[in-house]
C-alpha cells in the first residue's frame, strides 16, 4: 500500500466525528481507551485507524455480545497486526461474501418467478415465497458470530464527506477497504428486515397486477378509441400509450384526455373495483367515474380491498422501524448512504434545471409544434423523438417479425452489442451472463451478485411476440445488464463491484434505449435529430425531477406525521403533488393544482428510487456527449469497470467533469435557438 494512504487516514481521522457512535453505548469510555492502547501494543496499523475501528465496534456491542473485558480481548485478538494480514483478510471476505450475497440473490430471483413472470399458475403460497429473504437474518447472524465486529474493527465506516474529500487519493484496494466498511453500519433485527421484504413483495404484487383494460374505457363523449383488449399496467403502460398518441393527428388528443382522466382516478384511489378486476361486462367513463352495463349505469357498493396509499404507508412504517437501529432515517440512508448525494444536493441539482429560463423556451416550442396550448399531460411530450414520426403499428410489426419470442430476443443480444461497437468476444462474454424472461410487470433488470451467475432481463413479450414497447423497455434493461456484467467481472475487487448509485446504471440504460430505432434499422432523415434528442432528454428531466420532488416531500411529510392514516396520506400526496406542480409547472403550463405528478407507481413499490432517473439522465447526457466520435463499446468497458467510487470521482474519471445540470441546460438552449432559426428559414422559403 502506498504511504500516502496512511498519511491521509491520519489527517482525516484526527478531525472525524464518528457518526455511528450511539449516545448510550454499551462499552464504557474507559474500556474503549484501554482497548485502543491494548490494540496499539500488538498492531502496527495507524493509531487513528485503530481508534476508529475500536470506537465503531464499541457503538454496536451489546451485553449479549460479552462483557467489557471480553470486548477488550476480542479487539486485541482480531485487529489485524499489519497491512499484509489485513489484505489477506480482505481477500477472504471478498470470496466468502460473494458466495453469501450471490447465492441468496439467486434464491430471491427464483422464488419470485411466479409473481413476476408469465407462464405460472397462481397459488396461495406465491406471495409468501416471493417475500422470503434468505438474508433477513444475515446481519443478526453476522453479529451473533462476531464476524461483523471483525469487519468493523479492521474496515471501519467512512462518511460521505470523507469519501468526497479523500477518495481521489485512494487506490483500488483502499476503496475496497472503504466499501467493505459500508456493510455493517447498523444492527437491524431480522424480524424488521423480513417485514421490509414482506411489505415490498406485497406492494410489487399489487402494482404488477394493476392493469386497466382500455377496451373498457370511454370518453365523456361516449367514444371508445380502443376496440380490442389492451391491458395497460399503471402507470407505465398508460404513460406509454399517452406518448404514442402524439403520432395520431386525428384522435391523439382525445385519447390523451381519456388516459389522463384514468390517471387522476388512480391518484385519487377511485378506480371502480369491477374495472380494476377487468370485468369485461362493464364500460367505464373515468371523467365522471360512471360504470355501465348494457347502457345502464351500475352502482356498486364494493370498495377497493386495500388503498394504494396503504402500501406506501406500510413501507414507511417498515423503514421507520429500522431507524432506531441506525444513525439516520430512511431518507438519509437512501441519499447519503445509497446515492451518496445528499437530499439538499439532489434538490439543488434538480432546481437548477427546473427553474432555468430554458424551460419556458422549450415549452413555447412544444406548444408551437402541437398547435395548441399545453395540457398537463404534455410533461410526457414525445414529439422530439424520431419514433414519434413513425407509425406505432409499423414499429410493432417490425419488432414482432424480428423477435417472435423472448428466446429470439436473447439470441440477438450479441448482435446488438457488436452493432454498438463491442468486440465479438466481449459481446459473447456479456451475453453469456444475461438471461431473458417474459415479464408480468413493465420490465426490469435484476443484476447478479456473484461472477458465476447471470443477470436477468425482463420485459413484456406477448403471445404473438414482442411489440415495440416491450422491445424499447428490453433495450433499456439490457443497458443495465451490460453495466451489471462489466461492473461485476472487470472491477479490481468484489467490494468495488457496481456503480456509485442507481443513477449511473440508469445512465447506460438510457444510452442503450436511445439507440433502439438505429438497432432496428429505422433511421430518421431529420437533420435536426441531435437538437431534437437533446430537447427530448431535457424535457424528460423536467418531468421526472418534479415527480422526484414529490417523492421526497411525501417521505418528509410521513416523518412529520408518523400516525397518519392511509386516507390522510392520500390527501397529503395529492396536496404535495399540486404544490410541486404550482411551484415548477404552473408558471409554464398556465394551469394550477394538477395532481399528475403523483401517478408514478415507483412511489408505491420502490420509495425514493425516482431520483435515480433524473440523476441518470444528467449522467446520460454527459456520458453521451463524451462518447461522441468514440467507440461506444470500448469506452463503456473502460468506464464501467471503475466500480463503486463516489459519484463525482466516478464522473471525473469517466468523462472528465463532475455531475452537473449546466451542460444539458446550455445545450438545450442552443437546440431551441437552432430549431427556431431553421423554422424561420423554412418560412422564408415558402
VENTAJO-V319260 format. One record per residue. N is the residue number from 1. RES is the residue in one small letter. OMEGA is omega in whole degrees, 0 to 359 (none if undefined). Layout:
BEGIN
n:res:omega
N:RES:OMEGA
N:RES:OMEGA
END
This chain:
BEGIN
n:res:omega
1:x:181
2:x:181
3:x:185
4:x:177
5:x:181
6:x:179
7:x:180
8:x:180
9:x:181
10:x:182
11:x:185
12:x:182
13:x:180
14:x:184
15:x:185
16:x:169
17:x:183
18:x:186
19:x:184
20:x:184
21:x:178
22:x:181
23:x:181
24:x:183
25:x:185
26:x:179
27:x:183
28:x:182
29:x:181
30:x:178
31:x:179
32:x:181
33:x:178
34:x:181
35:x:179
36:x:180
37:x:180
38:x:180
39:x:181
40:x:181
41:x:184
42:x:183
43:x:178
44:x:180
45:x:183
46:x:181
47:x:182
48:x:179
49:x:176
50:x:181
51:x:181
52:x:182
53:x:181
54:x:183
55:x:180
56:x:176
57:x:180
58:x:182
59:x:183
60:x:179
61:x:179
62:x:179
63:x:179
64:x:182
65:x:179
66:x:181
67:x:177
68:x:181
69:x:179
70:x:176
71:x:181
72:x:181
73:x:180
74:x:181
75:x:180
76:x:183
77:x:191
78:x:176
79:x:183
80:x:184
81:x:181
82:x:184
83:x:180
84:x:179
85:x:180
86:x:180
87:x:177
88:x:178
89:x:181
90:x:181
91:x:178
92:x:178
93:x:176
94:x:182
95:x:187
96:x:178
97:x:175
98:x:178
99:x:182
100:x:182
101:x:184
102:x:182
103:x:176
104:x:175
105:x:178
106:x:178
107:x:179
108:x:178
109:x:183
110:x:183
111:x:182
112:x:181
113:x:182
114:x:181
115:x:189
116:x:186
117:x:175
118:x:175
119:x:180
120:x:172
121:x:182
122:x:174
123:x:184
124:x:184
125:x:186
126:x:183
127:x:179
128:x:179
129:x:180
130:x:182
131:x:184
132:x:176
133:x:178
134:x:180
135:x:182
136:x:178
137:x:186
138:x:183
139:x:180
140:x:180
141:x:182
142:x:178
143:x:180
144:x:179
145:x:182
146:x:175
147:x:178
148:x:180
149:x:175
150:x:179
151:x:183
152:x:180
153:x:189
154:x:181
155:x:185
156:x:183
157:x:174
158:x:183
159:x:178
160:x:181
161:x:180
162:x:178
163:x:180
164:x:185
165:x:189
166:x:187
167:x:182
168:x:183
169:x:179
170:x:175
171:x:177
172:x:180
173:x:179
174:x:176
175:x:176
176:x:176
177:x:183
178:x:180
179:x:174
180:x:178
181:x:177
182:x:187
183:x:184
184:x:180
185:x:178
186:x:183
187:x:184
188:x:180
189:x:185
190:x:181
191:x:177
192:x:176
193:x:181
194:x:179
195:x:176
196:x:178
197:x:180
198:x:180
199:x:180
200:x:180
201:x:179
202:x:180
203:x:179
204:x:178
205:x:179
206:x:183
207:x:181
208:x:182
209:x:180
210:x:180
211:x:173
212:x:178
213:x:186
214:x:175
215:x:182
216:x:192
217:x:179
218:x:179
219:x:178
220:x:176
221:x:180
222:x:176
223:x:177
224:x:187
225:x:183
226:x:189
227:x:176
228:x:185
229:x:179
230:x:178
231:x:180
232:x:179
233:x:179
234:x:0
235:x:191
236:x:183
237:x:178
238:x:180
239:x:182
240:x:176
241:x:176
242:x:179
243:x:182
244:x:183
245:x:177
246:x:179
247:x:180
248:x:183
249:x:183
250:x:185
251:x:185
252:x:182
253:x:178
254:x:177
255:x:181
256:x:178
257:x:178
258:x:181
259:x:179
260:x:175
261:x:177
262:x:181
263:x:181
264:x:176
265:x:177
266:x:180
267:x:181
268:x:181
269:x:186
270:x:177
271:x:181
272:x:183
273:x:183
274:x:177
275:x:177
276:x:178
277:x:182
278:x:174
279:x:187
280:x:178
281:x:189
282:x:168
283:x:186
284:x:177
285:x:187
286:x:180
287:x:178
288:x:182
289:x:175
290:x:171
291:x:186
292:x:172
293:x:182
294:x:177
295:x:181
296:x:180
297:x:180
298:x:176
299:x:183
300:x:177
301:x:183
302:x:181
303:x:174
304:x:185
305:x:183
306:x:182
307:x:172
308:x:185
309:x:175
310:x:177
311:x:178
312:x:179
313:x:178
314:x:177
315:x:180
316:x:182
317:x:180
318:x:180
319:x:179
320:x:180
321:x:180
322:x:186
323:x:185
324:x:180
325:x:181
326:x:178
327:x:184
328:x:175
329:x:186
330:x:180
331:x:180
332:x:179
333:x:182
334:x:186
335:x:183
336:x:186
337:x:184
338:x:180
339:x:185
340:x:170
341:x:185
342:x:178
343:x:181
344:x:178
345:x:180
346:x:181
347:x:178
348:x:178
349:x:181
350:x:183
351:x:178
352:x:179
353:x:187
354:x:181
355:x:181
356:x:178
357:x:180
358:x:179
359:x:181
360:x:180
361:x:180
362:x:179
363:x:178
364:x:178
365:x:179
366:x:179
367:x:179
368:x:181
369:x:179
370:x:183
371:x:180
372:x:174
373:x:179
374:x:173
375:x:182
376:x:182
377:x:176
378:x:168
379:x:177
380:x:180
381:x:187
382:x:188
383:x:177
384:x:183
385:x:175
386:x:183
387:x:181
388:x:179
389:x:180
390:x:181
391:x:182
392:x:180
393:x:179
394:x:176
395:x:178
396:x:181
397:x:180
398:x:183
399:x:181
400:x:178
401:x:182
402:x:185
403:x:180
404:x:181
405:x:176
406:x:180
407:x:178
408:x:178
409:x:180
410:x:181
411:x:184
412:x:183
413:x:177
414:x:178
415:x:177
416:x:182
417:x:180
418:x:176
419:x:181
420:x:174
421:x:176
422:x:175
423:x:180
424:x:180
425:x:180
426:x:179
427:x:179
428:x:180
429:x:181
430:x:185
431:x:175
432:x:179
433:x:180
434:x:176
435:x:182
436:x:176
437:x:173
438:x:190
439:x:169
440:x:180
441:x:184
442:x:182
443:x:177
444:x:174
445:x:181
446:x:184
447:x:174
448:x:175
449:x:172
450:x:190
451:x:181
452:x:179
453:x:180
454:x:168
455:x:184
456:x:174
457:x:182
458:x:175
459:x:182
460:x:176
461:x:182
462:x:180
463:x:180
464:x:177
465:x:181
466:x:174
467:x:184
468:x:180
469:x:179
470:x:178
471:x:180
472:x:177
473:x:181
474:x:178
475:x:176
476:x:182
477:x:178
478:x:174
479:x:175
480:x:183
481:x:178
482:x:176
483:x:184
484:x:182
485:x:181
486:x:185
487:x:171
488:x:188
489:x:189
490:x:180
491:x:184
492:x:179
493:x:189
494:x:184
495:x:170
496:x:180
497:x:178
498:x:181
499:x:184
500:x:175
501:x:187
502:x:178
503:x:184
504:x:173
505:x:175
506:x:181
507:x:180
508:x:177
509:x:178
510:x:178
511:x:179
512:x:184
513:x:180
514:x:181
515:x:186
516:x:180
517:x:177
518:x:180
519:x:177
520:x:184
521:x:177
522:x:184
523:x:179
524:x:178
525:x:184
526:x:179
527:x:182
528:x:187
529:x:182
530:x:177
531:x:181
532:x:179
533:x:178
534:x:181
535:x:176
536:x:178
537:x:180
538:x:181
539:x:176
540:x:176
541:x:179
542:x:180
543:x:189
544:x:176
545:x:177
546:x:177
547:x:179
548:x:177
549:x:178
550:x:180
551:x:180
552:x:183
553:x:177
554:x:179
555:x:175
556:x:178
557:x:181
558:x:177
559:x:178
560:x:182
561:x:190
562:x:179
563:x:183
564:x:174
565:x:179
566:x:180
567:x:177
568:x:178
569:x:178
570:x:180
571:x:180
572:x:180
573:x:180
574:x:179
575:x:179
576:x:179
577:x:178
578:x:180
579:x:179
580:x:177
581:x:183
582:x:182
583:x:189
584:x:187
585:x:181
586:x:179
587:x:182
588:x:184
589:x:178
590:x:175
591:x:186
592:x:170
593:x:176
594:x:184
595:x:193
596:x:184
597:x:183
598:x:188
599:x:188
600:x:180
601:x:177
602:x:181
603:x:183
604:x:188
605:x:184
606:x:187
607:x:177
608:x:175
609:x:188
610:x:181
611:x:179
612:x:182
613:x:179
614:x:174
615:x:177
616:x:179
617:x:180
618:x:176
619:x:179
620:x:182
621:x:179
622:x:179
623:x:179
624:x:180
625:x:180
626:x:186
627:x:182
628:x:179
629:x:180
630:x:176
631:x:185
632:x:182
633:x:181
634:x:183
635:x:178
636:x:178
637:x:179
638:x:188
639:x:188
640:x:171
641:x:174
642:x:177
643:x:190
644:x:171
645:x:174
646:x:191
647:x:184
648:x:179
649:x:178
650:x:181
651:x:181
652:x:179
653:x:184
654:x:188
655:x:174
656:x:178
657:x:179
658:x:178
659:x:183
660:x:175
661:x:187
662:x:180
663:x:180
664:x:179
665:x:183
666:x:180
667:x:178
668:x:178
669:x:178
670:x:181
671:x:178
672:x:180
673:x:180
674:x:182
675:x:178
676:x:177
677:x:179
678:x:179
679:x:179
680:x:178
681:x:180
682:x:180
683:x:180
684:x:180
685:x:180
686:x:none
END
